[in-house]
Amino acid sequence: MALKITEDCIACDACLPKCPNNAISEGNPYIIDPDLCTECEGFFPTPQCAEVCPVDACLKA
C-alpha cells in the first residue's frame, strides 16, 4: 500500500531526501508515486516521509 500527500503539504522538502525509493516528486501538493512507494518496508520500520513531515501531510492512501 502506498502513502499519499494531502493538501496540507507546505512543500518544505523534508520528505524528498528521506524516501529510499525516490517515490516523491514536487507538485502542489507533493506527489507519491504509488508504483514506487513501499512505505519504506525493507528499509525502515516506519514510513520516513510521515516521520519527518512537520504538518502530518503523509498518510496511508
Secondary structure as GFF3:
##gff-version 3
##sequence-region A 1 61
A	DSSP	beta_strand	3	5	.	.	.	ID=ss1
A	DSSP	three_ten_helix	16	18	.	.	.	ID=ss2
A	DSSP	beta_strand	24	25	.	.	.	ID=ss3
A	DSSP	beta_strand	31	32	.	.	.	ID=ss4
A	DSSP	alpha_helix	48	52	.	.	.	ID=ss5
A	DSSP	beta_strand	58	60	.	.	.	ID=ss6
###
